[in-house]
Amino acid sequence: MNTQKTVRQEAGTVGSNPVRLDEEKARQVIEALNADLADAYVLYHQLHKHHWNVEGAEFLDIHVFLQEAYEAVEAAADEIAERLQALGGVPHASMDALSDAATVEPEDEDVYDIRTSLANDLEMYGDIIESYREHIELAEGLGDHATAQMLREQLEGLEDHAHHFDHYLEDDSLVTEAALE
């Protein structure tokens, strides 16, 4: 590891921004976005865990679906981090900072049946959706229409994935009664 350190911007600070958002307004949006970034990584890891551990008759469809879901979350996280920088902020990047800023609780390390796993994912999606709605209102109220628009677009994707999770949890299944005995 390089021992020479030149800090260009300290974490938790707000620097100048090219979008000309007032520093105090930027600080509020940056705090909200860092929470969204942290929540995204908690969701990403939980989805990835379930992708690795899925089993059963619907394995392939769910395995592929979960990969698409965590890839979408990762892309959203990247967009959030880049917006944070545009606003003069420092995106959380360490596991400690992300853990501290997250507003959602991850599932523990145990492996559960896929129905339980998907229900846990749907619950987390719901919490994140509610947080996004609050952060959209915050950004709009502070005059940061671009951040609000970005979050609105991401919210559509989150709601779409939540809708699909809900469908996977319906009681119709390819698994026969005999397989459940």
NUNU-644208 format. One line per field, with one value per residue (C-alpha): x, y, z. Coordinates in steps of 0.2 Angstrom, whole numbers, plus 2048, in hexadecimal, padded with zeros to 3 digits. Layout:
xx <- [X | ...]
yy <- [Y | ...]
zz <- [Z | ...]
//
This chain:
xx <- [800 | 806 | 80C | 80B | 7F9 | 7F2 | 7E0 | 7D7 | 7C7 | 7C3 | 7B4 | 7A5 | 7A9 | 7A0 | 7AB | 7A6 | 79B | 799 | 786 | 786 | 77B | 77D | 789 | 77C | 76F | 77D | 781 | 770 | 76E | 780 | 77B | 76B | 774 | 782 | 774 | 76D | 77E | 780 | 76F | 773 | 782 | 779 | 76C | 779 | 782 | 772 | 76C | 77D | 77C | 76B | 771 | 77F | 774 | 763 | 75E | 74F | 744 | 744 | 757 | 75C | 74F | 751 | 764 | 764 | 757 | 761 | 771 | 767 | 760 | 771 | 779 | 76C | 76F | 782 | 77F | 773 | 781 | 78D | 782 | 77E | 791 | 794 | 786 | 78D | 79E | 795 | 78D | 79E | 79C | 7A7 | 79E | 79F | 7AB | 7B1 | 7A7 | 7A6 | 7A0 | 793 | 78D | 78B | 781 | 776 | 764 | 75F | 764 | 76C | 767 | 773 | 780 | 775 | 76E | 75B | 74E | 74C | 73A | 741 | 750 | 744 | 738 | 747 | 74D | 73B | 73B | 74B | 745 | 736 | 741 | 74C | 73D | 736 | 747 | 749 | 738 | 73D | 74E | 745 | 73A | 74A | 754 | 745 | 742 | 754 | 753 | 75E | 753 | 761 | 763 | 750 | 74F | 75D | 755 | 744 | 74B | 753 | 743 | 73B | 747 | 746 | 733 | 734 | 740 | 735 | 726 | 72F | 735 | 722 | 71E | 72B | 723 | 712 | 70C | 70C | 71B | 723 | 727 | 71B | 713 | 71D | 72D | 728 | 725]
yy <- [800 | 811 | 81B | 82C | 833 | 842 | 845 | 84E | 84F | 849 | 83D | 846 | 857 | 860 | 868 | 874 | 86D | 871 | 870 | 87F | 878 | 882 | 879 | 876 | 86F | 864 | 85E | 858 | 84F | 847 | 840 | 838 | 832 | 82A | 821 | 81B | 815 | 80B | 804 | 7FF | 7F5 | 7EC | 7E7 | 7E2 | 7D6 | 7CE | 7CC | 7C5 | 7B9 | 7B2 | 7B1 | 7A5 | 79B | 799 | 787 | 77D | 77B | 78D | 78F | 796 | 7A3 | 7A9 | 7A8 | 7B3 | 7BF | 7C2 | 7C5 | 7D2 | 7DA | 7DC | 7E2 | 7F0 | 7F4 | 7F6 | 801 | 80C | 80D | 813 | 820 | 826 | 827 | 831 | 83D | 83F | 845 | 851 | 859 | 85B | 84C | 83C | 82C | 81F | 812 | 808 | 7FA | 803 | 813 | 80A | 7FF | 80F | 818 | 80A | 80C | 7FA | 7EA | 7DC | 7CA | 7C0 | 7B4 | 7A4 | 79D | 79C | 794 | 79F | 7A4 | 7AC | 7B3 | 7BC | 7C2 | 7CA | 7D2 | 7D9 | 7E0 | 7E9 | 7EF | 7F6 | 800 | 807 | 80C | 816 | 81E | 823 | 82B | 836 | 83A | 83F | 84B | 852 | 855 | 85D | 868 | 86E | 872 | 863 | 85D | 853 | 848 | 846 | 840 | 834 | 82D | 82C | 822 | 816 | 815 | 80E | 800 | 7FC | 7FC | 7F0 | 7E4 | 7E5 | 7E0 | 7D1 | 7CB | 7CC | 7C1 | 7B4 | 7B3 | 7AF | 79E | 797 | 78C | 77F | 775 | 766 | 762 | 752 | 75B | 765 | 755]
zz <- [800 | 7FC | 80B | 803 | 806 | 7FE | 803 | 7F6 | 7FF | 811 | 812 | 819 | 812 | 804 | 7F7 | 7E9 | 7DC | 7C9 | 7CA | 7D5 | 7E3 | 7F3 | 7FF | 80D | 800 | 7F9 | 80A | 80D | 7FC | 7FE | 80F | 807 | 7F9 | 803 | 80D | 7FC | 7F7 | 807 | 805 | 7F3 | 7F9 | 807 | 7FA | 7ED | 7F9 | 7FF | 7ED | 7E9 | 7F7 | 7F2 | 7E0 | 7E6 | 7F1 | 7E7 | 7E5 | 7DF | 7D0 | 7CB | 7CE | 7BD | 7BB | 7CD | 7CB | 7BB | 7C2 | 7D2 | 7C8 | 7BD | 7CE | 7D6 | 7C6 | 7C5 | 7D7 | 7D4 | 7C5 | 7CF | 7DD | 7D0 | 7CA | 7DC | 7E0 | 7D0 | 7D5 | 7E6 | 7DF | 7D3 | 7E2 | 7EB | 7F6 | 7FA | 7F7 | 805 | 7FF | 80E | 816 | 827 | 81F | 814 | 823 | 82E | 821 | 81C | 822 | 81D | 827 | 81D | 820 | 82A | 823 | 824 | 814 | 813 | 807 | 7F8 | 7FD | 80D | 804 | 7F7 | 804 | 80D | 7FD | 7FA | 80B | 808 | 7F8 | 800 | 80D | 800 | 7F5 | 804 | 807 | 7F4 | 7F5 | 803 | 7FB | 7EB | 7F5 | 7FE | 7EE | 7E5 | 7F5 | 7F4 | 7E2 | 7DC | 7CE | 7C6 | 7D5 | 7D7 | 7C5 | 7C7 | 7D7 | 7CE | 7C0 | 7CC | 7D6 | 7C7 | 7C5 | 7D8 | 7D7 | 7C8 | 7D0 | 7E0 | 7D5 | 7CE | 7DF | 7E5 | 7D6 | 7DA | 7EB | 7E5 | 7EA | 7D8 | 7D5 | 7CA | 7DA | 7DC | 7EC | 7ED | 7ED | 7FC | 806]
//
